[in-house]
Amino acid sequence: MTEPSIDWSARRPLIAILRGIAPAKVEAHVHALIDAGIGLIEIPTNSPEWLRSVELALAVAGDRALIGAGTVLNLADVDALAATGARLMVTPNTDVAVIRHAVQRGLTCAVGFATPSEAFAALAAGAQALKLFPASHFGPAYVRAIKAVLPPQVPVFAVGGVTPDNLAGFLQAGCVGAGLGSDLYTPGQSPAVTRERGGLFVDAYQSARP
């Protein structure tokens, strides 16, 4: 594992996942998330014109939020993401070639894993953070078991099925934070809804981390 370029402890480690967002909607929803207190935002690559959305999000956020891409699956997308100046890359899987290339390009990688073997392969390739996916399938007890064998400094995020109601369980089990998917954002919802839902997650996080 390489040293992280993102200081998770200095931020509220909740990653907003704007899957399916269109470029025309980016500005309003990024503002809504920042207003709600969320400062980590990813645009998945299976969203319409995802690269354009990343560029727009970077311009809107400035230094108020860190912007990146999720569902990064190949080297070409790594290069495209790095060229925007974004710093965060999130994957759903453990692909050693993608991880190594992203680290070389200066990206902080939160790498998807489901098993101890995948977790250690990701770390050996240079991943700076891990993403248990789908977290709701495994549950907090699995997080505790995984954390018992991982290096203690490795940040683990819970992603997939995380809600304001179950977030505390994952944090108490040892996750540093979570990725927020469809319980935060679905295409077509208003920025006001995004802000409201973001606030619920922030409140849940703060309640679990007094």
TAVEN-V343645 format. One line per field, one symbol per residue. ss: DSSP state (@ for helix, = for strand, . for the rest). phi: phi as a letter, one per 40 degrees, with the letter a starting at -180 (. if undefined). A space follows every 50 residues. Layout:
# TAVEN-V343645
ss->???
phi->???
This chain:
# TAVEN-V343645
ss->.......@@@...====.....@@@@@@@@@@@@@@...=====.....@ @@@@@@@@@@@....=====....@@@@@@@@@@...===.....@@@@@ @@@@...======..@@@@@@@@@@...====..@@@@.@@@@@@@@... ....=====.......@@@@@@@...====..........@@@@@@@@@@ @@@@@@@@..
phi->.ccccbccccbccbbcbccgccdcccdcccdccccchbbbbbbcccccfd cccccccccccfccacbabbfcbacccdccccccgcbbbbbcbbbdcccc cccccgccbbbcabbdccccccccchdcabbcacccccgdccddccccbc dccccbbcbhgcbdcbddccccchccaacbbccbabdhccdccdcccccc ccccccccbc
